Amino acid sequence: MVKKEIESLRSLPNRNCMRNCNQEDRTSITEEGICKKVSSVIDENIVRCVGAWSDEKIHWLTRYFSIFTIGMRKKWNLNYIEICCGPGRCIIRESGQEIDGTSLAIINHDFFDSFKKAIFIDNNSDSIRVLNKRIQDLGKYAIAEGVVGDYNDIDGIKRILSDMPSRCLNLVFIDPTDCGIPFTLIEAISDSLVTADFIINVAMGTDLTRNIRQAILEPRYNKVKKKYARFLGSPDYFKRREVIAAAKSNNQRRMRSLFMEEYKKNLSAIGYLHTDTEGVEHYYELLFASKNYRGLDFWRKAQKIEPSGQKRFDF
Ligand SMILES: C[S@@+](CC[C@H](N)C(=O)[O-])C[C@H]1O[C@@H](n2cnc3c(N)ncnc32)[C@H](O)[C@@H]1O
């Protein structure tokens, strides 16, 4: 990540982090991703244990946030919504470095005050309690608020969003750990907010890579298959001949690309004609979706600078 970005994430070493904990350690010392052993060096509150790729995700989100805000703030009132926001501070398990997570990276962003309202939603009430304390500490409570909510409870999410100021342009970031968000959530947000661009973190390299082949081929994986069909918005993917052929030949890349193709197709059927993805190492794909070409144009501009600060020439 570029130096200025690292500084803006308030990166600090957390010497209490054991570092490089393996999967087994992690299972015993974390609960829902929150470390039970280590607290923040900034405020002694809870932190999430994350992998080194996390700052790449933050880079793409904040780059888009900058370009979107510069392009739109004179013409529109802007809102920001984050679903799966976490408590705001994270520790990178490989380095023991503590950084702002996506929610605090946005709240601390130079352009955050251009926003009319920002809502941060998570189903973990401890995360929301701590995030609200952090919002208070930063003096951002006039704009930002953390709210407990479950993305499976569509009516609950609609109720939360009914508090958002109307006639605004909304940027919605959804950051789950797996492909568990229902397609009806995207439809409901789109209906409630009218003008909303999405950045959705799709767990292609983790959840999907581990389970998609079995979900396609093995009847005992029916529950997982249903979860993916619910994510995609229809079971059609599982009926496609090329999907079954890719599963039989164990062609992971093809199964994944057909999955994303199906998701984009279903998004375009509800008006999100402009979509694009950006990989976060081999773990995630950040999917951008907008009803307006302008949004995609901003996204492409955001993609021009790599997390390392290097300029890309293929854009
Ligand atoms: C990958 S973490 C995201 C963290 C945060 N965006 C960041 O970068 O610091 C996923 C978050 O989703 C939350 N979560 C899991 N299931 C959820 C659900 N059903 N509804 C809302 N949030 C959920 C977890 O509590 C966790 O904070």
The ligand as a MOL file (V3000), in Angstrom:
LIG
                    3D

  0  0  0     0  0            999 V3000
M  V30 BEGIN CTAB
M  V30 COUNTS 27 29 0 0 0
M  V30 BEGIN ATOM
M  V30 1 C -14.9590 -9.8360 6.6560 0
M  V30 2 S -15.6700 -9.1730 8.1050 0 CHG=1
M  V30 3 C -15.7780 -7.5230 7.6140 0
M  V30 4 C -15.0310 -6.5380 8.4180 0
M  V30 5 C -14.9470 -5.1060 8.0030 0
M  V30 6 N -15.6570 -4.7710 6.7950 0
M  V30 7 C -13.4980 -4.6890 7.8870 0
M  V30 8 O -12.9150 -4.6990 6.8170 0
M  V30 9 O -12.9350 -4.3770 8.9390 0 CHG=-1
M  V30 10 C -17.3340 -9.7330 8.0440 0
M  V30 11 C -18.2650 -9.1220 9.0510 0
M  V30 12 O -19.5910 -9.6140 8.7720 0
M  V30 13 C -20.3050 -9.7090 9.9660 0
M  V30 14 N -21.4520 -10.6140 9.7230 0
M  V30 15 C -21.4450 -11.9670 9.6380 0
M  V30 16 N -22.6910 -12.4280 9.3950 0
M  V30 17 C -23.4980 -11.3410 9.2870 0
M  V30 18 C -24.8930 -11.1720 9.0450 0
M  V30 19 N -25.7000 -12.2200 8.8560 0
M  V30 20 N -25.3920 -9.9130 8.9990 0
M  V30 21 C -24.5760 -8.8310 9.2060 0
M  V30 22 N -23.2510 -8.9380 9.4570 0
M  V30 23 C -22.7170 -10.1700 9.4910 0
M  V30 24 C -19.2780 -10.2190 10.9690 0
M  V30 25 O -19.6650 -9.9230 12.2850 0
M  V30 26 C -18.0130 -9.4650 10.5040 0
M  V30 27 O -17.8470 -8.2800 11.2430 0
M  V30 END ATOM
M  V30 BEGIN BOND
M  V30 1 1 1 2
M  V30 2 1 2 3
M  V30 3 1 2 10
M  V30 4 1 3 4
M  V30 5 1 4 5
M  V30 6 1 5 6
M  V30 7 1 5 7
M  V30 8 2 7 8
M  V30 9 1 7 9
M  V30 10 1 10 11
M  V30 11 1 11 12
M  V30 12 1 11 26
M  V30 13 1 12 13
M  V30 14 1 13 14
M  V30 15 1 13 24
M  V30 16 1 14 15
M  V30 17 1 14 23
M  V30 18 2 15 16
M  V30 19 1 16 17
M  V30 20 1 17 18
M  V30 21 2 17 23
M  V30 22 1 18 19
M  V30 23 2 18 20
M  V30 24 1 20 21
M  V30 25 2 21 22
M  V30 26 1 22 23
M  V30 27 1 24 25
M  V30 28 1 24 26
M  V30 29 1 26 27
M  V30 END BOND
M  V30 END CTAB
M  END
